[in-house]
Amino acid sequence: MQQVAIITGAGNGIGAAAAKLLAQHGVRVAVLDVHEEKAQLVAQAISQAGGQALSIRCDVGQRAQVEEAIQLVESHFGDITILVNNAGVGGPFHRVDEVSDEEWDWIMNTNLKSVFLFCRNLLPKMKERNYGRIVNIASIQGLLGSAHSSTYVASKHGMIGYTKTIAAEWGEHGITCNAICPGYVDTAMGVRPEDISDYMNRVIAKSPVKRVAQPVEIAQMIDHLVGPHSGYINGTSITMDGGISSHIGITDQLS
Ligand SMILES: NC(=O)c1ccc[n+]([C@@H]2O[C@H](COP(=O)([O-])OP(=O)(O)OC[C@H]3O[C@@H](n4cnc5c(N)ncnc54)[C@H](O)[C@@H]3O)[C@@H](O)[C@H]2O)c1
């Protein structure tokens, strides 16, 4: 079966690395991002390397844009077999009482409503073909609380609950759904310029492996979860944080 993937937020970071890796392995990849030029650059790089890619501007929190993007991918590449819900925003560090309605809606729509919009549309079609692979990029902040990131934390906990429920509902139809929980990744989101000195040094000092992850390391796990040897992995959350959440030091205040 020809594999066709939608990867959201694939104009940068983890999504871009996943798009390139899946394309190298023969998957036709739709590179979706709210920033059109970034998506175009990734798709061009894939094409130049001999892969097949289509770039689409899509705000994943907007139902009409999600439905239009899915239609475009289906008409261009055929049936969608892989969905990687990766687009995400962290938002500013705010205490709960400082979070505005607009900030809450922006983070929840981008990180969580998007998963619902894509899954609602694609699951029945995957069921018809008795095959589908869904990977949701959550975070260790989907497993732990984190001061001053309440909305992000809520969205990522929601993503993990949603992952488990899709696994339970749709597994009998040949569809698997799993989450990956990265710790700190060397991307625009994970290692912001203003963080590089003090904050990131403290993160790295607490990490058992004394470094942050590279985007390609997360992409390799995505590649495994959508590949032929992962049919029995369903409804789980795979922590990829170098061990940072496994020891008591993480409970010290980082932010
Ligand atoms: N970088 C980290 O340390 C880290 C850690 C844990 C989890 N994550 C998660 O990994 C995922 C990818 O993050 P990243 O580190 O590669 O970030 P990134 O900022 O490098 O890339 C995210 C991409 O998503 C796009 N995007 C943002 N809002 C969008 C929207 N509404 N519609 C479509 N695209 C949108 C951005 O334009 C960007 O290209 C996110 O869900 C993030 O929460 C990242």
Ligand as a Chemical Component Dictionary entry (heavy atoms), coordinates in Angstrom:
data_LIG
# 
_chem_comp.id                   LIG 
_chem_comp.type                 NON-POLYMER 
_chem_comp.pdbx_formal_charge   0 
_chem_comp.three_letter_code    LIG 
# 
loop_
_chem_comp_atom.comp_id 
_chem_comp_atom.atom_id 
_chem_comp_atom.alt_atom_id 
_chem_comp_atom.type_symbol 
_chem_comp_atom.charge 
_chem_comp_atom.model_Cartn_x 
_chem_comp_atom.model_Cartn_y 
_chem_comp_atom.model_Cartn_z 
_chem_comp_atom.pdbx_ordinal 
LIG N1  N1  N 0  10.937 21.576 21.246 1  
LIG C1  C1  C 0  10.666 21.016 22.408 2  
LIG O1  O1  O 0  11.459 21.101 23.360 3  
LIG C2  C2  C 0  9.402  20.224 22.577 4  
LIG C3  C3  C 0  9.256  19.485 23.742 5  
LIG C4  C4  C 0  8.092  18.738 23.928 6  
LIG C5  C5  C 0  7.109  18.757 22.972 7  
LIG N2  N2  N 1  7.263  19.506 21.842 8  
LIG C6  C6  C 0  6.168  19.493 20.891 9  
LIG O2  O2  O 0  6.655  19.128 19.619 10 
LIG C7  C7  C 0  5.828  19.702 18.611 11 
LIG C8  C8  C 0  6.711  20.366 17.573 12 
LIG O3  O3  O 0  7.433  21.393 18.207 13 
LIG P1  P1  P 0  8.852  21.928 17.698 14 
LIG O4  O4  O 0  9.740  21.925 18.873 15 
LIG O5  O5  O -1 9.260  21.243 16.441 16 
LIG O6  O6  O 0  8.431  23.441 17.460 17 
LIG P2  P2  P 0  8.748  24.468 16.285 18 
LIG O7  O7  O 0  8.280  25.779 16.813 19 
LIG O8  O8  O 0  10.141 24.332 15.814 20 
LIG O9  O9  O 0  7.768  23.968 15.137 21 
LIG C9  C9  C 0  6.373  24.016 15.281 22 
LIG C10 C10 C 0  5.751  24.326 13.926 23 
LIG O10 O10 O 0  4.330  24.385 14.111 24 
LIG C11 C11 C 0  3.845  25.453 13.319 25 
LIG N3  N3  N 0  2.569  25.924 13.823 26 
LIG C12 C12 C 0  2.327  26.697 14.912 27 
LIG N4  N4  N 0  1.022  26.963 15.016 28 
LIG C13 C13 C 0  0.415  26.354 13.965 29 
LIG C14 C14 C 0  -0.924 26.268 13.520 30 
LIG N5  N5  N 0  -1.922 26.899 14.166 31 
LIG N6  N6  N 0  -1.199 25.560 12.403 32 
LIG C15 C15 C 0  -0.197 24.941 11.730 33 
LIG N7  N7  N 0  1.097  24.992 12.094 34 
LIG C16 C16 C 0  1.396  25.693 13.214 35 
LIG C17 C17 C 0  4.933  26.509 13.405 36 
LIG O11 O11 O 0  4.832  27.447 12.334 37 
LIG C18 C18 C 0  6.201  25.675 13.352 38 
LIG O12 O12 O 0  6.665  25.507 12.031 39 
LIG C19 C19 C 0  4.886  20.668 19.343 40 
LIG O13 O13 O 0  3.614  20.095 19.471 41 
LIG C20 C20 C 0  5.528  20.841 20.703 42 
LIG O14 O14 O 0  4.579  21.139 21.701 43 
LIG C21 C21 C 0  8.393  20.235 21.628 44 
# 
loop_
_chem_comp_bond.comp_id 
_chem_comp_bond.atom_id_1 
_chem_comp_bond.atom_id_2 
_chem_comp_bond.value_order 
_chem_comp_bond.pdbx_ordinal 
LIG N1  C1  SING 1  
LIG C1  O1  DOUB 2  
LIG C1  C2  SING 3  
LIG C2  C3  SING 4  
LIG C2  C21 DOUB 5  
LIG C3  C4  DOUB 6  
LIG C4  C5  SING 7  
LIG C5  N2  DOUB 8  
LIG N2  C6  SING 9  
LIG N2  C21 SING 10 
LIG C6  O2  SING 11 
LIG C6  C20 SING 12 
LIG O2  C7  SING 13 
LIG C7  C8  SING 14 
LIG C7  C19 SING 15 
LIG C8  O3  SING 16 
LIG O3  P1  SING 17 
LIG P1  O4  DOUB 18 
LIG P1  O5  SING 19 
LIG P1  O6  SING 20 
LIG O6  P2  SING 21 
LIG P2  O7  DOUB 22 
LIG P2  O8  SING 23 
LIG P2  O9  SING 24 
LIG O9  C9  SING 25 
LIG C9  C10 SING 26 
LIG C10 O10 SING 27 
LIG C10 C18 SING 28 
LIG O10 C11 SING 29 
LIG C11 N3  SING 30 
LIG C11 C17 SING 31 
LIG N3  C12 SING 32 
LIG N3  C16 SING 33 
LIG C12 N4  DOUB 34 
LIG N4  C13 SING 35 
LIG C13 C14 SING 36 
LIG C13 C16 DOUB 37 
LIG C14 N5  SING 38 
LIG C14 N6  DOUB 39 
LIG N6  C15 SING 40 
LIG C15 N7  DOUB 41 
LIG N7  C16 SING 42 
LIG C17 O11 SING 43 
LIG C17 C18 SING 44 
LIG C18 O12 SING 45 
LIG C19 O13 SING 46 
LIG C19 C20 SING 47 
LIG C20 O14 SING 48 
# 
